């Protein structure tokens, strides 16, 4: 067996083994690229221009936030701030002690600028939650997450063997050409090769960032052994002063805004316990989402409002900045709508490669069978 046959067989076998799962993960990822927009369109209640531009401030204490629902079994874990007086705020409640989003059983409570509750939804009972469970864990929890990581590594291998095959079939002046006058079989082969080489670096990026999540600890150990600083993890701890009264939400927000005046304060996270800090996440241009990786995050003392730590990728070493940007890189959240559209198409390409690859293999083997009969 020559080298070209070896790589073609490896490319084919791995494509058949991982192709269907990678296609499903890719399509779900395409849709999740627009998760925030879809959820806002489907679920956020419309308020309209019915409130004055200057609204009364939040006057909810720390204790009131923690007991918004279900007699202490749940807590408010995330507050998505209204951006303007025509949009609703979103209080996301979670079960205490949950170790994952699925276990947290999150419920969103939508609140007007005056504090009136106007709706709620069970986040786990939505199409988006179903897609996220498929995309990240194949509906199988921690085991599914790990399996998904191996499939992501399989996609990297397929992409690299495809690149080798592209080099082996390289013809000067025709490497990026599609012969539209040829048979449909030849055109399919040309499109398979062309899209493969055009999307190669993007596929490698998405697969590598996807593989990071199940193998996070191993990757971080590699970075540490290479002398690279890691991004800070965990919420800073504080010692509550005796008889001190925690700040209200409004007071925390007022303390947080001046930290990054050039950015928009988008999300705040109440402490899970009296010994934890508040987290305030800002959005600069192209930042989005509820995650602390969705933009720079400041951690504030719940009693004084003093900033305890600021996680801003612009001030981090390269390695820490890279790890902190895994989520934006994986979902294409760093160049606005054009990049999201590119990532949407990128998620569909594994399905095209899977179908076109099977078709090319079937046509080739059927032709070989006809010749031998």
Secondary structure, 3 states (H helix, E strand, C coil): CCHHHHHHHHHHHHHHHHHHHHHHHHHHHHHHCCHHHHHHHHHCCCCCCCCCCCCCCCCCCHHHHHCCCHHHCEEEEEEECCCCCCCCEEEEEEECCCCCHHHHCCEEEEECCCCCEEEEEEHHHCHHHHHHHHHHHCCCHHHHHHHHHHHHHHHHHHHHHHHHHHHHCCCCCCCCCCCCCCCHHHHHHHHHHHHHHHCHHHHHHHHHHHHHHHCHHHHHHHHHHCCCCCCCCCCCECCCCCCCCCCCHHHHHHHHHHHHCCCEEEEEECCCCCCECEEEEEECCCCCCCCHHHCCEEEECCCCCCEEEEECHHHCCHHHHHHHCHHHHHHCCCCHHHHHHHHHHHHHHHHHHHHHHHHHHHHHHHHHHHHHC
